[in-house]
Amino acid sequence: MHCPVFQYVLCAVTSPAVKQHEETLTYLNQGQSYEVRMLCNPKLGDASQWPRLLKSVVRVVFHDRRLQYTEQQQLEGWRWSRPGDRILDIGEGRKVEEPPHGTSLDRILDIDVPLSVGVIEPQVLPSLLNTVEFLWDPAKRTSLFLQVNCISTEFTPRKNGGEKGVPFRIQIDTFKPADKGIPIEHLHSASCLIKVFKPKGADRKQKTDREKIEKQSPQERQKYQPAYETTVFTECSPWPETSTGLHASPSPSGLTSPHSFKFLTPDRICSSPPFSLDSSVDSPGEALSPGASISETQQWLHRHRFSGYCRLLANFTGADLLKLSRQDLIQICGAADGIRLSNTLKARPIRPRLTLYVSPEALKPGSETPRSPDSGSYQQIYLEELSTAELTGKLAELLSLPANQIHRLFRKGPTGIHVLISDLVVQNLVDESYFVAVAKKVQNPDGYHLFLS
């Protein structure tokens, strides 16, 4: 059985309406303080190489991939509607406005955390609404009390409450702090899945789930997990900032890209991939394969003029990109580019304005009798401009004749008369009509007349 060096435990009951082998889900009340126990077993790790204090960073992030890639707009909207508020806070922290007489000025900026235990030098960065960080001694008891101030339905279209809010993740990354030129070293990361409700809403939702499961038959109940008294964080990939140092380049809204993916380095994302010299590969109609790797998907985006979104879509394979709906792409890329990317992914051919089926036949000198339309093979001709010149060019190519030597174009009319074809006649041809094309040699000037019957 795997026993990790680090373990983080959220003191909140898990939902009983989660099936076996699925990740646990925990309901929290908005603004309520919840204890997170920071546990460490130094005997299982190389604790002799650790400093006395470790550094941990706690984040609240989106779980849904769709929101992960529209996070800047989502968070800017939340910031605008909740000026001065934060998504994540430590306990009941507050700033002292006026220091008592004789108090050092250093105390003005300290955060009072009356509930937390063993938390040293907590930092709440104003630019990162969803992030807090602190130092702690792994050899001592450490409990962090967190408050999540946004609710799940604030990021749904209606924003009117209910049970269909979006899930979040609480992620904790732990490091060995940088010291004397030695860079920061990542030690451990773990996260848990949560939904946040208005005050008392989590308790009501927990009760609803419990009653729902109790009504199930014993056989159905066995498909679900029991409600655990605490929520144990599961190990996950470190947040991408950890590869370049904490807060190396935070986004304005505080949320960056999803934690569960393998991230490309910036130079791999931004550099232009090599272009193929094969025109068939670079053709506009090239479809993205579901089996395309991350690198191949990036190249496909470059070739189809979506380079500006390569960073946002840096961790998508071909299958990931093809699973996105048209609405998802519009939210990620905006209306114009989202629609264009959706159409390009589906590789829908542009339907021609007029399709004709033509069977070519060259007349013998002096002959004017074409063969029956029911005999021979037909080829498709697609017209976009619906002009006589366009039709003449397509027929010349079909009959292997020089277009500049075709002087007249006729079609068979009532009682077998020959009707001169003009632009207006072409525009009124019935789509998917079929004809036999006959070329007749003429003199003065030297060339051909074409007859469609």
Disulfide bonds with the S-S distance in Angstrom:
none
